[in-house]
Amino acid sequence: MHDPTLDPLTPGARSHWIPLRTLVLLRWVAVAGQLAAVLVAEGIFHLQLDLAICLGAIAAAALANVIAQFAFPRAYRLSERASALMLMFDVLQLGLLLYLTGGLNNPFALLILVPVAISASALHLRSTVSLGVAAFAVATFVGLVYRPLVSSDGLDMTMPPTLLLGFWVAIIIGLAFLAIYARRVSIEIHGMSDALLATQLALVREQKLTDLGGVVAAAAHELGTPLATIKLVSTELASELEDPEQAEDARLIRDQADRCRDILQSMGRVGKEDRFVRSAPLETVIYEAAEPHLTRGVSIQFDISPDEGADSRQPTMPRQPEIIHGIRNLVQNAVDFARGIVRVEAHWNTDTVTVRISDDGNGFPPHLIGRLGDPLLRRRKSDGEQSQRPGYEGMGLGLFIAKTLLERSGARLSFRNSTDTPESHGAIVTVVWPRHRLVPEPGSKDDPLGENQPINT
């Protein structure tokens, strides 16, 4: 059965990704550090500590680790609640040690930031807030109530109240800043990871569709002869059979053979995997990318022409899924927001190949132009935006996928709004490839086939 918590695109799934062994290992490191600090304070600096209770608090953490290691499998992944409880235990255990060893006068009080930072990086906001509140309470308590550190000669090692207050303020500010910073970075990393995964899935899907089309077209080609033979023989049988029922059966066989031929031809639009399929003229690739959106009620106008002084022959481009799917996403975005017209322009010269896609819509939001191409640009839409494009989430994932795929082919993308006329503010996306990244070298395997050569017998 599918476990949604292991699905990387399921909301909140990453809170179930924390391996138990990771937190156990971190706690062992903390136990070793606490034990070393207590022994050094007692044995070298001769501070008067309640050693038995301190070692008992450290032993409690070690015992919790041992129980966790034996009670759960090695590869066990913690739930959101279990992770939060483990980190909460660490906060309280550290608070007990701080109470026994000088409270905020102990410089190791700074370590109370660690569980909150881990929670901010991996858990939900609710768990992080709970841990933050607990850490705040513990820091405040041990700042007011604690067993003072006393040296062997009776010196009370307590900071002046002003410094103690400053240290408390620093810890509280550190808790808030570190939690916000860690959570923000974590959200960005997770969002990029999700978007890259979606990009990879889109590319794999496009590649499968391309391969499937080639397989079906190849099947149609290979089955053409036997289907033609079946049709010929069934036609002859239908004309020669005297029994009306048998003649009707023969005609049925002929009709079904025609139907098989039509089905195979409609399913495959490209031929076998050969040099002709791997590359095509620029206009063919652009039209193939835009074709699914030609019947969506928006006029798509094409302008395929060379730059001034450039060779009039169209460059041959590779029919890579990255290029086709990337341009298709850009055309889809333009069609979705256009009032009635989308323009797809393609131009070339000796150095570059440029594709420009524009629409007559409202254009990109000015405050987002600098971030276009980043994934998951979440924002709440107004009622007007919702009515213009119902069902659209507006997360920027489509543009991210298109940008990522096209950049893999060597392109550079730029986004801007039209300024041709005061009334025109439509979006413009420009894709520029260095020509050497697209056009095959003469004589290479991707070079066009050229004219048909006569067969000499």
Sequence and secondary structure as in RCSB ss.txt:
>XXXX:A:sequence
MHDPTLDPLTPGARSHWIPLRTLVLLRWVAVAGQLAAVLVAEGIFHLQLDLAICLGAIAAAALANVIAQFAFPRA
YRLSERASALMLMFDVLQLGLLLYLTGGLNNPFALLILVPVAISASALHLRSTVSLGVAAFAVATFVGLVYRPLV
SSDGLDMTMPPTLLLGFWVAIIIGLAFLAIYARRVSIEIHGMSDALLATQLALVREQKLTDLGGVVAAAAHELGT
PLATIKLVSTELASELEDPEQAEDARLIRDQADRCRDILQSMGRVGKEDRFVRSAPLETVIYEAAEPHLTRGVSI
QFDISPDEGADSRQPTMPRQPEIIHGIRNLVQNAVDFARGIVRVEAHWNTDTVTVRISDDGNGFPPHLIGRLGDP
LLRRRKSDGEQSQRPGYEGMGLGLFIAKTLLERSGARLSFRNSTDTPESHGAIVTVVWPRHRLVPEPGSKDDPLG
ENQPINT
>XXXX:A:secstr
   GGG TTSTTGGGG  BHHHHHHHHHHHHHHHHHHHHHHHHTS     HHHHHHHHHHHHHHHHHHHHHS TT
 B  HHHHHHHHHHHHHHHHHHHHHTTGGGSGGGGGGHHHHHHHHHHS HHHHHHHHHHHHHHHHHHHHS    B
 TT  B    HHHHHHHHHHHHHHHHHHHHHHHHHHHHHHHHHHHHHHHHHHHHHHHHHHHHHHHHHHHHHHHHH
HHHHHHHHHHHHHHH  SHHHHHHHHHHHHHHHHHHHHHHHH  S SSSHHHHEEEHHHHHHHHHGGGTTSSSEE
EEEE   TTS SS  EEE  HHHHHHHHHHHHHHHHH SSEEEEEEEE SSEEEEEEEESSS S GGGGGGTTSS
       HHHHHHSTT    SHHHHHHHHHHHHTT EEEEEE  SSTT   EEEEEEEEHHHHS  TTSTTS   
S      
